[in-house]
Every structure is written in structure tokens, then in C-alpha cells.
Amino acid sequence: MIAERLEKLVEEMVEKGVQFEDAVQEFERRFITRVLGRCDGSLTKTAGELGMHRNTLTRKMGEYKIRRRT
């Protein structure tokens, strides 16, 4: 199910000329934002859920201008 939806999305993005780096950045930004919200803004919990180091999460949040909601 997810694979089919992802395949359709990728096909649409390719057809529209979306650059790979732009697609990756948008996905990361949205994924991090969603998990951060589910973890009530906890960086430690969010990093754990994402399987990355807390410092990496903080760096990516700065890169994508993601703010914690308190």
C-alpha cells in the first residue's frame, strides 16, 4: 500500500521535474516535523524515534528552520 502510494508520488515528481535534492529535503522536513509533534517537542524522544543522534536532529532542524512547539 505505502509502496504503491510512494511510487505514484515519485512518478508525479519526476514528471514535474522536481530535483532529487529538493525532494529529499522536503521529505526530511515534513517527516521530522511530524515526529517532533508526536513527541510533544522532545528532541531526545524525536531523535530516538527517527533513529538519529540528537545533535543531527538539532542540525537538521536548523537547516530546515523547524521550531519546537512548547
C-alpha positions as CSV (number, residue, x, y, z in Angstrom):
1,M,0.0,0.0,0.0
2,I,2.6,2.5,1.1
3,A,5.0,1.4,-1.7
4,E,2.3,2.0,-4.3
5,R,1.5,5.5,-3.0
6,L,5.2,6.3,-2.9
7,E,5.7,5.1,-6.4
8,K,2.9,7.3,-7.7
9,L,4.3,10.3,-5.8
10,V,7.8,9.7,-7.2
11,E,6.4,9.3,-10.7
12,E,4.5,12.6,-10.4
13,M,7.6,14.4,-9.0
14,V,9.8,13.1,-11.8
15,E,7.2,14.1,-14.4
16,K,7.1,17.6,-13.0
17,G,10.9,17.9,-12.9
18,V,11.3,18.0,-9.2
19,Q,15.0,17.8,-8.4
20,F,16.2,14.9,-6.2
21,E,17.8,17.2,-3.5
22,D,14.6,19.2,-3.3
23,A,12.5,16.1,-2.8
24,V,14.8,14.7,-0.1
25,Q,14.8,18.0,1.8
26,E,11.1,18.3,1.7
27,F,10.6,14.8,2.8
28,E,13.0,15.2,5.7
29,R,11.5,18.5,6.8
30,R,8.0,17.1,6.9
31,F,9.0,13.8,8.5
32,I,11.0,15.5,11.3
33,T,8.2,18.0,11.9
34,R,5.5,15.2,12.2
35,V,7.6,13.1,14.6
36,L,8.6,16.1,16.6
37,G,4.9,16.9,17.1
38,R,4.1,13.4,18.1
39,C,6.8,13.5,20.7
40,D,5.5,16.8,22.1
41,G,8.6,18.7,21.1
42,S,11.0,16.4,22.9
43,L,14.3,16.4,21.0
44,T,15.5,13.3,22.8
45,K,12.4,11.3,22.0
46,T,12.2,12.6,18.4
47,A,15.8,11.7,17.7
48,G,15.2,8.2,19.2
49,E,12.1,7.8,17.0
50,L,13.9,8.9,13.9
51,G,17.0,6.7,14.7
52,M,19.4,9.6,14.7
53,H,21.6,11.4,17.1
54,R,20.1,14.4,18.9
55,N,22.9,16.6,17.5
56,T,22.0,15.5,14.0
57,L,18.3,16.3,14.7
58,T,19.2,19.8,16.0
59,R,21.4,20.5,13.0
60,K,18.6,19.4,10.6
61,M,16.0,21.4,12.4
62,G,18.3,24.5,12.0
63,E,18.8,23.7,8.3
64,Y,15.1,23.3,7.7
65,K,14.1,26.1,10.1
66,I,11.9,23.8,12.2
67,R,10.9,25.2,15.5
68,R,9.9,23.3,18.6
69,R,6.4,24.0,19.8
70,T,6.2,24.2,23.5
